[in-house]
Amino acid sequence: MGKVERRSVLKALGLASVGAMTPTMLKAETLKEPYKVTEKAIKTDILVIGGGTAGTIAAIQAGRAGAKTILIESGSQLGGTMTTGGVTFPGIFHAWGKQIIGGIGWELVTDCVKLNGDELPDFSIPPDSHWKHQVSVNGFLYTLVAEEKCIEAGVNIRYYETPTSVEFRNGNWIVQTTGKGITTQITCNQIIDCTGNALIASMAGFDVLKETETQPGSLIFQIGGYDYDSLDLTKIPNEYHRVLRQNMVKNQSRSSSENTFVPYGYVYVPGADSTTAESHTIANNDGRSTLLNLIRKLKTFPGCENLKILDLKTETAIRETYRIDGIYKVTQSDYLEGKVFEDSISNSFYPIDLHIVGKGIHQVFLKPDVVASIPLRALIPKKSKNFLVAGRCVSSDRMSNSALRVQASSMGMGQAAAAAAVLANKLGVSPHEVPIEDLKELIRNHGGILPLRT
């Protein structure tokens, strides 16, 4: 067969194939109904709102304890401050040579450390600085492991949804949510507000408190592209030395595999507030604008011409917004004295840690062998029924809250709040009516560590 004839045959075959495919391709095109919002109504035992530090742990605990559980998260992933905010060094789980917070939060942290091929520090030796016992976690792994454990516990995760109304009716909560293409009416027996802002407590009509001036947020990032040791710091203003030192690429390689605190950079975001979509947008806009101006400035210094951003977290991490007015308010004195209450259900160990723009950090450290505790009553708003909070919005004064808000403490609170909600649901009572010894037993059964009364 000649070349010309062969080409003609191949061309004919090609045309035949196109002709054969055309009717099928045309039939594949279908008319789509115009966009409409789907309405759903679902029921559950426990509704956890907010899939951050406390909410993730609360949902897993509730699910593992046998309660039908829904977890609402307005974003796209779990972990909150740890993942979206980038504070990937949760602390502190150990104090004075012993572990004081365990359970599900510690399980997630250690699973991530193992999966990442890291090793834990020697917690039997108290460090000279508290932050050296903050365990660095791969934030990407934490997102994956947290979601896996929620699903394994039977938790119904609902991303991209946010509550629009909260009403207590006939012994149950009716929560209306809205999300992408859907509105959902969720009927539940118990609510755990883990928003960090006491948003759901406020929507439900309970009193919330906030300082006139709050701590700044932090937008976390990492930069590289320069050699810190080769920089002539005499030609760079002192105000930029810290960020250049903390972010140097060399500083990320450690001599051992101990997975402790990793240096990072951050810019303060004064007045950062994540309570509403508008205020949260402003916090993110302000943080990113500040960082962009910082990068442009740093690149003007000798030795920093090739400086570049290596990592930037999704959101500004928030330190302080609203807190509930609870049955009991934890005070600075309670915290620093290590007061243990009859209904203490979780520990906390971190210095009083108040960030003040332009003035640094006000810190007050716990005395040797002192460990703070959190009573169940601090997780329950006054005059509430079937309602708890966990995390940053715990009932507390400003100074104690600056320590209670950290991740390990919030994880412990999340687990304890969920255990209380499960028992309250089973017994048909409100959380403050749950038998404390039964609650403590349930927490222990899931690996939690309870405060010790002396």
C-alpha positions in Angstrom: 0.0 0.0 0.0 1.5 3.3 -1.0 1.9 6.3 1.3 -0.9 8.3 -0.3 -3.4 5.4 -0.2 -2.5 4.6 3.5 -3.1 8.2 4.5 -6.5 8.2 2.8 -7.5 5.0 4.7 -6.4 6.5 8.1 -8.2 9.7 7.4 -11.4 7.8 6.5 -11.1 5.8 9.7 -10.6 9.0 11.7 -13.7 10.6 10.2 -15.7 7.4 10.8 -14.7 7.4 14.5 -15.7 11.1 14.9 -19.0 10.3 13.2 -19.6 7.4 15.5 -18.9 9.4 18.6 -20.8 12.5 17.8 -24.4 11.2 18.7 -23.1 9.9 22.0 -21.3 13.1 22.8 -24.5 15.1 22.0 -26.6 12.8 24.2 -24.2 13.3 27.2 -25.3 17.0 27.4 -28.2 17.4 29.9 -30.1 20.2 31.3 -29.3 21.1 34.9 -32.0 22.4 37.3 -31.4 26.0 38.3 -29.5 26.5 41.6 -31.7 25.9 44.7 -31.0 25.6 48.4 -31.6 22.2 49.9 -33.4 22.0 53.2 -32.7 19.2 55.7 -33.8 18.3 59.2 -31.6 16.0 61.3 -31.4 14.8 64.9 -28.5 14.0 67.1 -27.6 13.5 70.8 -24.6 15.9 70.9 -23.9 18.9 68.7 -20.3 20.2 68.8 -20.0 23.6 67.2 -16.4 24.5 66.2 -13.9 22.0 65.0 -10.8 23.7 66.5 -8.5 22.7 69.3 -11.3 21.8 71.8 -14.1 20.9 69.4 -12.2 18.1 67.6 -11.4 16.4 70.9 -14.9 16.9 72.2 -16.5 15.3 69.1 -14.2 12.3 69.2 -14.9 11.8 72.9 -18.7 12.0 72.4 -18.6 9.6 69.5 -16.4 7.1 71.3 -18.6 7.2 74.4 -21.5 6.0 72.2 -23.4 9.3 71.6 -24.7 10.2 68.2 -22.6 13.3 67.4 -22.5 16.1 64.8 -19.5 18.4 64.5 -20.1 21.7 62.7 -17.0 23.6 61.3 -17.4 26.7 59.3 -14.0 26.2 57.6 -12.6 23.4 55.5 -10.5 21.4 58.1 -10.2 20.5 61.7 -7.6 21.7 64.2 -8.2 25.5 64.4 -5.3 27.2 66.0 -3.1 24.2 65.4 -3.7 23.9 61.7 -5.4 26.9 60.2 -3.6 29.3 62.7 -0.3 27.5 62.5 0.5 27.1 66.2 1.8 23.6 65.6 3.5 23.2 69.0 0.7 22.5 71.5 1.4 22.8 75.2 1.7 21.9 77.8 1.0 18.3 78.7 3.6 17.8 81.3 4.6 19.7 84.5 7.3 19.1 87.1 8.4 15.8 85.6 5.0 14.2 85.2 2.1 14.2 82.7 -0.9 16.3 83.8 -3.0 16.3 80.6 -3.6 13.1 78.5 -6.5 11.5 76.8 -7.6 12.0 73.3 -5.6 15.2 72.7 -2.4 13.6 73.7 -3.3 10.6 71.6 -3.5 12.8 68.5 -0.3 14.6 69.2 1.7 11.4 69.8 0.2 9.7 66.8 1.4 12.6 64.6 4.9 12.6 66.2 5.2 8.8 65.5 3.8 9.1 62.0 6.3 11.9 61.2 9.3 9.9 62.4 10.0 12.2 65.4 10.8 11.5 69.0 9.3 13.1 72.2 11.5 15.1 74.6 12.4 13.6 78.0 9.6 15.0 80.0 11.0 13.6 83.3 13.4 16.5 83.4 11.8 19.9 83.9 13.2 22.4 81.3 14.7 25.7 82.1 12.1 27.3 79.9 8.4 26.2 79.7 8.2 26.3 76.0 10.8 23.6 75.6 8.2 21.0 76.5 5.8 22.2 73.8 5.8 19.3 71.3 6.1 20.3 67.6 3.5 18.6 65.4 3.2 18.4 61.7 0.1 20.4 61.1 -0.7 18.7 57.8 -0.7 15.3 59.6 -2.8 16.6 62.4 -5.5 17.6 60.0 -5.6 14.2 58.5 -5.4 12.2 61.7 -8.0 14.4 63.5 -10.5 13.9 60.7 -9.8 10.1 60.6 -10.4 9.7 64.3 -13.6 11.7 64.1 -14.9 9.5 61.3 -13.8 6.3 63.1 -15.8 7.5 66.2 -18.9 7.9 64.0 -18.9 11.7 64.1 -20.9 13.4 61.3 -18.6 16.2 60.3 -20.3 19.1 58.5 -17.8 21.6 57.0 -18.8 25.0 55.5 -21.8 25.4 57.8 -22.5 28.0 60.4 -25.4 28.4 62.9 -27.9 31.2 62.2 -30.3 30.6 65.2 -30.2 28.6 68.4 -33.4 27.9 70.4 -34.2 25.7 73.4 -37.6 24.1 72.9 -39.3 21.2 74.7 -36.1 19.9 76.4 -34.0 20.0 73.2 -32.0 22.5 71.2 -33.0 23.5 67.7 -30.1 24.9 65.8 -30.6 26.3 62.3 -27.4 26.3 60.1 -26.6 27.5 56.6 -23.9 26.5 54.3 -23.1 26.0 50.6 -26.4 25.2 49.0 -28.0 23.9 52.2 -29.9 25.0 55.3 -30.1 22.5 58.1 -32.3 22.2 61.1 -30.5 20.2 63.8 -32.3 19.0 66.8 -30.0 17.9 69.6 -30.1 17.2 73.3 -26.8 18.8 74.3 -24.7 21.6 72.8 -20.9 22.1 73.3 -19.8 25.5 72.1 -16.2 25.2 71.0 -16.2 28.3 68.7 -13.6 30.0 70.9 -15.7 33.2 70.9 -18.7 31.9 73.0 -20.7 32.7 69.8 -23.3 30.0 70.3 -23.7 30.8 74.0 -24.4 34.4 73.0 -26.9 33.3 70.3 -28.6 31.2 72.9 -29.1 34.2 75.1 -26.4 33.6 77.8 -24.2 36.4 79.1 -20.7 36.7 77.6 -17.8 39.0 78.6 -15.0 40.7 76.8 -12.3 43.1 77.7 -12.4 46.7 76.3 -9.0 46.1 74.8 -8.0 42.5 73.8 -4.7 40.8 73.1 -3.4 41.0 69.6 -3.7 38.0 67.2 -0.7 36.6 65.3 -0.2 35.8 61.7 2.4 33.1 61.5 4.9 32.6 58.7 8.4 31.4 57.8 10.9 33.1 55.6 14.2 32.0 54.1 16.6 32.8 51.2 19.3 34.3 53.4 22.1 33.3 55.7 21.6 34.8 59.1 25.1 34.2 60.3 26.5 36.2 57.3 24.3 39.2 57.9 25.9 42.5 59.0 23.3 43.3 61.7 24.9 46.8 62.2 23.3 47.7 58.9 19.9 46.4 59.9 17.7 48.1 62.5 17.3 46.2 65.8 13.6 45.9 65.4 14.1 43.4 62.5 16.7 41.2 64.2 14.3 38.8 65.9 12.3 37.9 62.8 15.4 37.3 60.8 17.0 35.2 63.5 13.9 33.1 64.2 13.2 32.3 60.6 16.7 31.4 59.3 16.6 28.2 57.4 19.6 26.8 59.4 17.5 27.0 62.5 15.1 24.4 61.3 17.7 21.6 61.3 18.1 20.2 64.8 21.0 18.1 66.1 18.6 15.5 67.5 15.3 14.0 66.5 13.5 15.4 69.6 10.4 17.1 68.4 10.3 20.3 70.4 9.4 23.9 69.7 10.4 25.0 66.2 11.2 28.7 65.6 8.7 30.7 63.6 7.9 34.3 62.7 4.7 36.2 63.3 3.3 39.7 63.0 1.0 41.0 65.7 -2.5 41.9 64.6 -3.9 44.4 67.1 -7.6 44.0 68.0 -7.9 40.7 66.0 -11.4 39.3 66.5 -12.8 36.2 64.9 -16.4 36.6 66.3 -18.0 37.6 63.0 -17.2 37.1 59.3 -16.5 40.8 59.0 -14.2 41.1 62.0 -12.4 37.9 61.1 -11.9 39.3 57.5 -10.4 42.5 58.9 -8.1 40.5 61.2 -6.8 38.5 58.2 -6.5 41.6 55.9 -4.6 43.5 58.6 -2.2 40.6 59.2 -1.4 40.0 55.6 -1.0 43.7 54.8 1.4 44.0 57.7 3.4 41.0 56.6 3.6 42.1 53.0 5.0 45.5 54.1 7.5 43.7 56.3 8.7 41.5 53.5 9.2 44.5 51.2 11.2 46.3 53.9 13.4 43.3 54.8 14.4 42.8 51.2 16.0 46.3 51.2 18.6 45.2 53.7 22.0 43.9 52.6 22.1 40.1 52.5 18.3 39.9 52.4 17.8 40.7 48.7 16.8 37.1 48.0 14.5 36.7 51.0 11.3 34.8 50.3 8.2 33.5 52.1 8.5 29.8 52.7 5.2 29.3 54.6 2.2 31.4 55.5 -0.7 30.2 57.7 -4.3 30.5 56.4 -5.7 32.7 59.1 -4.6 35.1 61.9 -4.5 33.1 65.1 -6.7 34.7 67.8 -5.8 34.9 71.4 -8.8 36.6 73.1 -12.4 37.4 72.4 -15.5 36.6 74.4 -15.8 34.3 77.5 -19.0 33.0 79.1 -20.3 34.2 82.4 -20.3 30.7 84.0 -21.6 29.2 87.1 -18.0 29.6 88.4 -15.3 32.0 87.2 -11.7 30.8 87.4 -9.6 33.6 88.8 -5.9 34.4 88.6 -5.6 33.5 92.2 -7.2 30.1 91.7 -4.9 29.5 88.8 -1.6 30.5 90.4 -2.5 28.7 93.7 -3.3 25.5 91.8 -6.8 25.3 93.5 -8.5 22.0 93.1 -12.3 22.0 93.3 -14.7 19.1 94.0 -15.8 19.3 90.4 -12.3 19.8 88.8 -12.3 17.7 85.7 -9.1 18.8 83.9 -5.7 20.3 84.5 -3.8 23.3 83.0 -0.2 24.2 83.1 1.1 27.4 81.4 2.3 30.7 82.7 -0.1 33.7 82.8 0.7 35.0 79.3 -0.7 38.3 78.3 0.5 39.8 75.0 0.5 43.6 74.8 1.4 45.4 71.6 4.4 47.6 72.1 5.1 46.3 75.6 5.9 42.6 75.1 4.5 39.7 77.1 3.4 39.9 80.7 4.1 36.5 82.3 3.7 35.1 85.7 4.9 31.5 86.2 3.4 28.8 88.4 5.5 27.9 91.5 7.2 24.5 91.7 4.9 21.6 91.9 1.8 23.8 91.3 -0.7 22.7 88.6 -3.9 24.6 87.9 -7.3 22.9 87.5 -10.6 23.6 85.7 -14.0 23.0 87.4 -16.9 21.7 85.4 -18.9 24.7 86.5 -16.6 27.0 84.5 -17.7 25.2 81.4 -21.4 25.9 82.0 -23.1 29.3 81.4 -25.3 30.6 84.2 -29.0 29.7 83.9 -28.3 27.3 81.1 -29.7 23.9 80.3 -28.0 21.1 78.3 -25.2 23.5 77.3 -21.4 23.5 77.8 -18.4 25.3 76.4 -14.8 24.2 76.0 -11.6 26.1 75.1 -10.8 29.7 75.1 -14.3 30.9 76.1 -14.1 29.1 79.5 -15.5 31.2 82.4 -12.4 33.0 83.7 -10.9 36.4 84.4 -8.6 37.8 81.9 -5.3 36.8 83.6 -6.3 33.2 84.2 -7.7 33.0 80.7 -4.4 34.0 79.2 -3.1 30.7 80.5 -6.2 28.5 80.2 -6.6 29.3 76.5 -3.6 27.3 75.3 -4.0 24.1 73.3 -3.3 21.3 75.8 -5.7 22.9 78.3 -8.3 23.4 75.7 -8.0 19.7 74.6 -8.5 18.6 78.2 -11.6 20.8 78.5 -13.0 19.5 75.2 -12.8 15.9 76.4 -14.3 16.7 79.8 -17.1 18.7 78.4 -18.0 15.9 75.9 -18.0 13.3 78.7 -20.3 15.5 80.7 -22.6 16.0 77.7 -22.8 12.2 77.1 -23.7 11.5 80.7 -26.3 14.4 80.8 -27.8 13.0 77.6 -28.0 9.5 79.0 -29.5 10.6 82.3 -31.8 13.2 80.9 -30.3 16.0 83.0 -28.3 19.2 82.5 -24.5 18.9 82.7 -24.3 20.6 86.2 -26.5 17.8 87.5 -24.2 14.9 86.3 -22.7 12.9 89.2 -19.1 14.1 89.4 -17.7 10.7 90.3 -19.4 9.1 87.3 -18.0 11.9 85.1 -14.5 11.4 86.4 -14.7 7.7 85.8 -15.8 8.2 82.2 -12.9 10.6 81.6 -10.4 8.2 83.1 -11.8 5.4 80.9 -10.8 7.4 77.9 -7.3 8.2 79.1 -8.0 11.6 80.7 -5.9 12.7 83.7 -7.8 14.2 86.6 -6.7 16.9 89.1 -5.5 15.5 92.4 -6.8 17.0 95.6 -4.2 17.3 98.4 
